[in-house]
Amino acid sequence: MTADHPGNPCKQCSIPTSRINGRTLRQSPVRRGLLKKADDKSWIQVCPACERRDLFDGRGVALPYCAADGVMRTVIDTEPENVLAVADFRFTRPALDYGVALANLTQPAGTVPTTDSVEHLARHYLVAPSASAAAALTEAVCHWGGGGRVLGNLKRHHAGHLGDVMHRWMQAALAAASDGEAIAQASPQRPAGLPHGLGISFGSKHLRMLDPDRFAVLDSVLSEGLGYALNPKGYALFMRHLRDFHQQLSASGWGHSLARTESGLFVLVRQNVRVESDQPVTPSEA
Ligand SMILES: [Zn+2]
């Protein structure tokens, strides 16, 4: 959750400084060499006026930062008074738009599957649903989300029939009447529920790939940063708020799917959670 922070006056222009997470600032070619690994979990003090050119990545994407008023902003904001919010988390439209761009950067070949490639695999599953296509999709979703351990657990719990279990749940989830029902855990009464070994985070990663216009991901970062519980009720509440928010944005020419919109929100929220020091530092002092 962003909060107002004092923002020490800039030594050169004396406007209140902003702060940006080191992990995001590392994407700036100007700053990259100055940052240490430890800075990824710190706020770095930055002046959006004097250090404007530092606040872009190598392709001209403006890097979202947390301004002195606690709002996530970019240096190219044209309507600074126009502030959006999900839960009590505040940001500008360009900050969210560039968050989406940063979330969907093409990864170096052979590392993590791209969002596009996993969405493609999910469409393949939907056209010809089968246990083997379901198993292939689960492998891809887990790699995409950095869930090697989740995949290992799933394979252990459902040895020899993981594809069947995933296929049965995904078909039931797509037909579910509500978001809470789509992600409710399997039980003797609900054999087609979310399979044992999958939680809300990786369960919702599957749903988001299967239907990016209906579902989005709720993981521990968004849960912690926005306050939605990682359970079916928390997921249902998050989806209701996100869908309302997305509908309003879409009415004014927002081109991203519900799921991509959430990916941008994730990039903004992530700067604000698990920061080791709440006080912004400059890299030379870190
Ligand atoms: Zn300045």
Residues whose N, C-alpha, C, O or C-beta is under 5 A from the ligand:
A	BS01	ZN	C10 Q12 C13 S14 C47 A49 C50
